[in-house]
Amino acid sequence: MIEKAINKGVSIERLARVLTMQPNNIRQKKNLLNGICNEAVEMLKDKIVGSKVFNYLSKMKPERQIEATKIMIESKTFTASFARSIWLATPDELLAVPRRRQKAIIMNFSHFTRLEEEISRLHGEYEEIEENYGVNVLNFTLVKGYIKSLVMNPRVNRYLRINNPDILKHLEGIVDIDNLNTEE
């Protein structure tokens, strides 16, 4: 939007006055996507992303930008610190400009790679649990109703009280559950 206005002839100073921003901030926002590949921009266009994230993405080659963007989307984390950790985990051959080597800091990038794989795996498990949640709640409700009818039956209740009081206690505990989301 800012770039379109500037291309149509609106001065940066006038935009800054209208938007109550500093002219330097307008220039930064205009150049925000410089060095970012179109695929990464397209994936992030409907996400709320801090401007510093783009700073780290621009330091990576396009294929790593896409990969990093997918990692951020899968983990639903669009913070500068997360983008920085992805940038730090990126091998030099996937960086647009290789990092300066500091002799004091020695990092094992395999840990970051394993972290990325673990995040992807956990995200997949989360989606699977999310998909099955409704069916599981329905099944639990049906089972709870059946157990309640058993516990409320005087003959069954008497038999369990005499022969298996522990089982009766657990069944009554299931019947007393009102909300599945209670934290204990």
C-alpha positions, 0 to 999 in steps of 0.5 A, a space after each residue: 500500500 505504501 509502495 503504491 502510494 509512493 509510485 503514484 507520486 505521494 511524497 514520503 513526508 506527506 505519507 508520514 504526516 497522514 499516517 503519523 509516522 516518522 519518514 524513516 519508518 515509511 522508508 523501512 516499510 517500503 523496503 520491507 519485502 526487498 530480498 524476500 521471495 514471492 512464495 514466502 511473501 504469498 504464504 505470509 500475506 494473511 499472517 501477522 508478522 513482525 517486521 524484524 522477521 523479514 530482516 532474518 528471512 532476507 538473509 536466507 536464500 529463497 529455498 530456505 526462506 520458503 522452508 523457514 516460512 513453512 516452519 513458522 506457519 506449522 508452529 504458528 510462531 511469527 516472532 523475530 526470535 523464532 526467525 532468528 533461531 531458524 536463521 542461526 540453524 541455517 547452514 552457510 550454503 543456504 544463506 544469501 550472505 554467510 555469517 561472520 564466524 566468531 571463534 568464541 561461539 561454537 554451535 551444533 546446528 544438528 540440534 536446530 534441525 532436530 528441533 525443526 523436525 520435532 516441531 513438525 512431528 508435534 504439529 502433525 500429532 496436534 492436528 490429528 488430536 484436533 480432528 478426532 476430538 469431536 468424535 471422542 467427546 461424543 463417544 465419551 458422552 455415550 459411554 458415560 450415559 450407559 455407565 450412568 444407567 448401569 450405576 443407577 440400576 439398583 441390582 447392578 449397584 448392589 452387586 458392585 457394592 458387595 463384590 467390587 466396590 473399587 470398580 463401583 467407585 471408579 464408575 461413579 467417578 466417571 458419571 460425576 465428570 461434568 467437563 472434560 476440560 478441567 485441569 487437575 
